[in-house]
Amino acid sequence: MDKLPPLHEPDAQDKRTRILWLLTVVLFVSLPHLLHVNIWITLLLLGVGAWRYALEYRNWGMPSAWIKVPLVFAALAAVGFTYRSITGVEAGTALLLVMLALKILETKTGRDLTVVSAICWFLMFAAFLREQQLWAIPYILFGVSLSVAALIQISRVGAVLPSRQVITKTAGLIIQALPIMLVLFFLFPRIPAPFWAMSTGGYSAQTGLSDQMSPGDISSLSLSDSVAFRVRFNGAIPPASERYWRGPVMTYFNGREWSWADRGEPIVSVEDLLVGGTYYEYELMLEPHGREWLLALETPVQWSQGKAYLSANLQLISQTPVQQRIAYTARSYQLARKQVPDVERHIQAMRYLPTGRNPETLAFALKLRNESSSDKDYLNRVLDMFRQQDFYYTLRPPRLGNNPVDEFLFTSRRGFCEHYASAFATLARAANIPARVVTGYLGGEVNPINNDLIVRQSDAHAWAEVWIDGNWLRADPTAAVAPQRVELGLDEALSDRDFDFRRNMRNTQLFHQAILSLDAVNAAWNRWVLAFGPEMQSDLLRNAGFDKPDMRDLVLLMAISLSLLMAALTYYLRFSIRSNKDPLLQIYETFCKKLAASGVTRHRSEGPASFAARASRLRQTDRPQIELITQMYIRLRYESVGSAAPTEELRQLTELVKAFEPTSG
């Protein structure tokens, strides 16, 4: 018999195709990270990728160790110098990208290509450390599909597959993996916080409330439509005038800037509060802002966030910074006050004003207080001044100097909510009335699609609180100047010029409806996927019939589900193999069955050539047919590795086997 043909070796075109597949995966999974890393890392990755493809395309030699080793040390030093570390999300991702780029330069074998592909999976996971928005779904699906397709091509022994076959195989593998993914998602034991909750160190640059407030801070937020939080009420949504979302309470004033100074303030027990009036129950999903405060409707008396407390300023505070999206339920009462009054030391701090600052305001307050019959009368006169005199509510107030309250009250008279809140609190303190500034949000937009209340950064607001008759009372001077801001929202309160300016920063009505639709989908993603934690998992098990689900129930249910899935998958694969058996192999098995019927049975360890030699010795009269069929089968089998056998030759072999009738022994 002729010698067996050699196994198919990948040619230069196959190698280039494999490298191109791999580089495509590398580029795609790196895209989200390239927006955050230093520009030199982007240039390094792109440059090395182009260099590696050129090496394959031009048949150049791979770089020597004298080039690669110094390059590795230089890249490590550059990462350390750029990020002052090689640990953490930012530096760690940069290091991973650099190592990936350098690994590409030494990809020779299939094992090297597989290692690079594995690094790409880590990069896809690392993208969730920064962002878990809805766009992650198409990114991760396409990235996984591309990576699986590349692995299929890389692992080929022979020629690469056509694109259509790669797509079919990739889709089949992903569909088989989906049930396992769902079982693990719903039943794998959940930890209290997701792994990607670690800080990226980038929250200081996020838009949102600050622990300081100076003129112009909140007006700059009014142009941001980014979501601060979403709320879903159990029952009716409160009117806009009652939707004061309490955030940082500013108690220290240096003459220009208010600050959240009472980080060590005492904790209030809910039992110390007298509550009354209407109450609202709701679920609030708060976007990460990197600070300790939580937002709540005034005044919260119940909340599900375990690591939170109510401060003496009636502010809900978390014991750890909010560095991930969190959801919590709360109950808030419109009327609430403390049974035990604040200690005098705490109240006295709310009267402090720095000496030598805003002298005109102090003189005006002294004169007005002497003309007033009581503290209440004095504060009402201040509100009447804002209401009756020429004060303007505007997004673009003029810049103020070292005595901003003086300049605002007696010169510009144009300002946003922080100007009015600061001026009112200063006038109160100037009359020896304890006062503070509260920042937070006012109002919000109801999404008609899912009835969620969307509170954006543009809803940021500031108001004042004054100590009257042993209780803190809200005083919102913005309502005196622009009552539409409280009743109808920001856009209704602005002048035509300011509204046109803001409208130019926003979308058309049609596009805005599309934004609301997308927000509803995104809210569902946040609520049912990202917020799926231990509590929701326990609720799921209780609905499934487990009275008091624990870790053992989870593990047992997961093991049973995975066992059933694996059994179903095994049955499917066996059925698929039988129904989709290689046509060439089916023809050869028919040939072997005919010989077995004549008394010549092929052994399991016997190859086609060895079996043909033995069968020819035992059936001398059939030797020509046995050798011809076997030679044609071997040639089609081994010369067509990675592709289908030629149709015409397959038909000829079929006819030969069909006509073959071996003699009996």
Secondary structure, 3 states (H helix, E strand, C coil): CCCCCCCCCCCHHHHHHHHHHHHHHHHHHHHHHHCCCCHHHHHHHHHHHHHHHHHHHCCCCCCCHHHHHHHHHHHHHHHHHHHCCCCCHHHHHHHHHHHHHHHHCCCCCHHHHHHHHHHHHHHHHHHHHCCCCCCHHHHHHHHHHHHHHHHHHHCCCCCCCCHHHHHHHHHHHHHHHHHHHHHHHHHCCCCCCCHHHCCCCCHHHCCCCCCEECCCHHHHHCCCCCEEEEEEECCCCCCHHHCEEEEEEECEECCCCEECCCCCCCEECHHHEEEEEEEEEEEEEECCCCCCECCEECCEEEECCCCEEEECCCCEEECCCCCCCEEEEEEEEEEEEECCCCCHHHHHHCCCCCCCCCHHHHHHHHHHHHCCCCHHHHHHHHHHHHHHCCCEECCCCCCCCCCHHHHHHHHHCEECHHHHHHHHHHHHHHCCCCEEEEEEEECCEECCCCCCEEEEHHHEEEEEEEEECCEEEEECHHHHHCHHHHHCCHHHHCCHHHHHHHHHCCCCHHHHHHHHHHHHHHHHHHHHHHCCCHHHHHHHHHHCCCCCCCHHHHHHHHHHHHHHHHHHHHHHHHHHHHHCCCHHHHHHHHHHHHHHHCCCCCCCCCCHHHHHHHHHHHCHHHHHHHHHHHHHHHHHHHHCCCCCCCHHHHHHHHHHHHHCCCCCC
